[in-house]
Protein backbone atom coordinates (compact mmCIF):
# COMPACT_ATOMS: atom_id res chain seq x y z
CA UNK A 1 0.00 0.00 0.00
CA UNK A 2 2.73 2.48 0.94
CA UNK A 3 4.75 1.72 -2.19
CA UNK A 4 1.68 2.33 -4.35
CA UNK A 5 0.18 5.32 -2.48
CA UNK A 6 3.21 6.93 -0.86
CA UNK A 7 1.72 6.81 2.66
CA UNK A 8 0.43 4.44 5.33
CA UNK A 9 -2.82 6.21 6.08
CA UNK A 10 -5.31 3.47 5.21
CA UNK A 11 -8.83 4.27 6.36
CA UNK A 12 -11.02 1.79 8.19
CA UNK A 13 -13.70 1.94 5.50
CA UNK A 14 -11.39 1.89 2.47
CA UNK A 15 -13.41 -0.12 -0.07
CA UNK A 16 -10.39 -1.18 -2.11
CA UNK A 17 -8.39 -2.23 0.95
CA UNK A 18 -11.09 -3.27 3.39
CA UNK A 19 -9.08 -5.94 5.23
CA UNK A 20 -5.98 -3.72 5.45
CA UNK A 21 -8.08 -0.78 6.60
CA UNK A 22 -9.60 -2.82 9.39
CA UNK A 23 -6.17 -4.10 10.40
CA UNK A 24 -4.76 -0.56 10.47
CA UNK A 25 -7.70 0.56 12.62
CA UNK A 26 -7.04 -2.31 15.03
CA UNK A 27 -3.37 -1.27 15.34
CA UNK A 28 -4.45 2.30 16.12
CA UNK A 29 -6.90 1.10 18.78
CA UNK A 30 -4.29 -1.16 20.38
CA UNK A 31 -1.82 1.74 20.35
CA UNK A 32 -4.32 4.09 22.02
CA UNK A 33 -5.05 1.45 24.67
CA UNK A 34 -1.29 1.08 25.19
CA UNK A 35 -1.38 -2.67 24.56
CA UNK A 36 0.53 -2.79 21.29
CA UNK A 37 3.95 -4.35 21.80
CA UNK A 38 6.97 -2.11 21.55
CA UNK A 39 8.31 -4.26 18.70
CA UNK A 40 5.16 -3.69 16.65
CA UNK A 41 5.18 0.04 17.43
CA UNK A 42 8.78 0.19 16.28
CA UNK A 43 8.00 -1.72 13.07
CA UNK A 44 5.07 0.54 12.27
CA UNK A 45 7.03 3.68 13.13
CA UNK A 46 9.77 2.54 10.77
CA UNK A 47 7.37 2.90 7.83
CA UNK A 48 5.99 6.27 9.02
CA UNK A 49 2.71 4.76 10.22
CA UNK A 50 0.05 7.38 11.00
CA UNK A 51 -1.25 6.74 14.52
CA UNK A 52 -3.90 9.45 14.52
CA UNK A 53 -5.45 10.12 11.13
CA UNK A 54 -7.45 13.11 12.40
CA UNK A 55 -4.36 14.79 13.82
CA UNK A 56 -2.54 14.02 10.59
CA UNK A 57 -5.30 15.66 8.53
CA UNK A 58 -5.34 18.70 10.84
CA UNK A 59 -1.57 19.12 10.52
CA UNK A 60 -1.76 18.75 6.75
CA UNK A 61 -4.36 21.52 6.50
CA UNK A 62 -2.47 23.72 8.95
CA UNK A 63 0.69 23.41 6.85
CA UNK A 64 -1.33 24.25 3.74
CA UNK A 65 -2.71 27.32 5.52
CA UNK A 66 0.82 28.41 6.47
CA UNK A 67 1.88 28.11 2.83
CA UNK A 68 -1.25 30.00 1.71
CA UNK A 69 -0.51 32.81 4.18
CA UNK A 70 3.12 32.99 3.10
CA UNK A 71 1.98 33.36 -0.50
CA UNK A 72 -1.08 35.61 -0.04
CA UNK A 73 -0.26 37.44 3.20
CA UNK A 74 -3.57 36.47 4.88
CA UNK A 75 -5.61 33.47 6.02
CA UNK A 76 -8.90 34.31 4.29
CA UNK A 77 -9.05 31.22 2.11
CA UNK A 78 -11.92 31.39 -0.40
CA UNK A 79 -14.09 28.30 -0.46
CA UNK A 80 -15.17 29.09 -4.00
CA UNK A 81 -11.64 28.55 -5.33
CA UNK A 82 -11.48 24.96 -6.59
CA UNK A 83 -7.73 24.82 -5.87
CA UNK A 84 -8.25 25.67 -2.20
CA UNK A 85 -11.76 24.34 -1.57
CA UNK A 86 -10.73 21.73 1.00
CA UNK A 87 -8.51 24.23 2.81
CA UNK A 88 -11.26 26.86 2.77
CA UNK A 89 -13.74 24.43 4.33
CA UNK A 90 -11.18 23.46 6.96
CA UNK A 91 -10.54 27.12 7.86
CA UNK A 92 -14.29 27.70 8.14
CA UNK A 93 -14.61 24.73 10.53
CA UNK A 94 -11.69 25.98 12.64
CA UNK A 95 -13.35 29.39 12.95
CA UNK A 96 -16.65 27.75 13.94
CA UNK A 97 -14.87 25.65 16.58
CA UNK A 98 -13.15 28.80 17.84
CA UNK A 99 -16.47 30.63 18.18
CA UNK A 100 -17.85 27.68 20.16
CA UNK A 101 -14.67 27.66 22.27
CA UNK A 102 -14.16 24.08 21.08
CA UNK A 103 -10.64 24.17 19.66
CA UNK A 104 -8.39 21.75 21.51
N, C-alpha and C positions, 0 to 999 in steps of 0.2 A: 504494500500500500504506500509506504513512504517513498519508495523508489519511483513509483508511478505518479504520485500526487505531490511529492516534495514536502510532506508534513505527516504527522502522526495523529492528527485531530479527527478521528473517526467518530461520527455521531451514533448514538444508540439506535436511532431509527433510520440509519443509512440503508436504503432499499437495495443497493448494489452490493453492500458488504454487511448484511444483516448479522451474521454470526460474529464477524470481527467487531462490529459496532457494539454488540451485546457484551463481548469479552472485554473490550476497552472500558465500557461502563462499569463492569464488575471490578476491574483493576482500580478504577477511580474510587469506587465505593470502599473497597478494601483499604486503599490508601487513606481515605478520610477517616475510617474507623481505626486506623493505625494497626492493622493486622496483616498488612502486606509485608512479606519478608524483606529484609534489607538487601538480599541478593536480587530479588525481583525489582525492587525500587532502583537499584543500581543499573540493572540491565535496561529498564525502561528509560531511565535518565540518560543512558548512553546513546539513545536514539532520539533525544529531545522530545520525549513523551510529554504531552500536555495534560497536566493533572487537573486543571480547572478550566474547562472550555469557556465558561462565562468570563472569567478573569482575562483569559487570552483574547477574547473578542473585544473586551473593554480596552485592553492595552493597545490592540491593533487600531481601534478607532481613535484613541487618544493620540497615538503617534501620527495618524493621518491628520488629525486636527492641528497638531504642532506643525506639520509640514504645510498645511493649508495656511496657517497664520504666518509662517515664515515667508510664504509666497505672496499672500494678499494683505498682510498687516492687520488682520482682524479675524474674529471667530464666527462671523455671521455667515454660516454656510447655507447657501440656497438649496432648498429641497427640490426645486424645480429643475435644477441642473442635473442632467442624467449622469454626468461624470461623478458627481458628489452626492447623489441621492441617498445612498446608505449612510454616509457621514452626516448629511443634513438631518436625517431622521434620528440618528444617534444623538446629535447635539440637542435636538428638540426634546428627546426623552431625558437627557441629563438636566436640562433646564426645568422640566416638569418635576423631576425628582428633587431638585434644589428647592423649588417653590413649596413642595410638600415636606421639606426638611428630611428627605429620605435618602440622601446620598450617603454612602458608607465611607 
